[in-house]
Amino acid sequence: MNKKYTIQNQPFIVPTTDGKLIEEHHGLASTENQEISIAHMVAPPGWSEPFQTPEFDEYTYIIKGKKQFIIDDEKVVLEAGQSIKINKNVRVQYSNPFNEPCEYLSICKPAFAPNKVHRE
């Protein structure tokens, strides 16, 4: 059977311990797609991750709030309506040091995989 499209209305909810909501709509965990992952995320105020050097390009589009990126030694802050592409093999830290949640979309190509993110 040849499907023309797939509607995803049951994303994989990634278990977290830091209060961050991660809903993977397409990717390894949700649809076994190795080429790309698309996730809707909400990072609570004060959230941060360790530095990482992933083996994938990551695109981020900010829906609401602000998100901070430290790319090598450069600090970048994105606001709602802005997007960024961070190339693979670049050292980056993601955080939300602001006093409001940050809602955003994250697209990784190839798909996000825990063994390819290389957190410090």
Secondary structure, DSSP 8 states (H G I E B T S, - for coil): ---S-----S-EE---SSS-EEEEEESHHHH--SS-EEEEEEE-TTEE---B--SSEEEEEEEESEEEEEETTEEEEEETT-EEEE-TT--EEEEE-SSS-EEEEEEEES---GGGT-B-
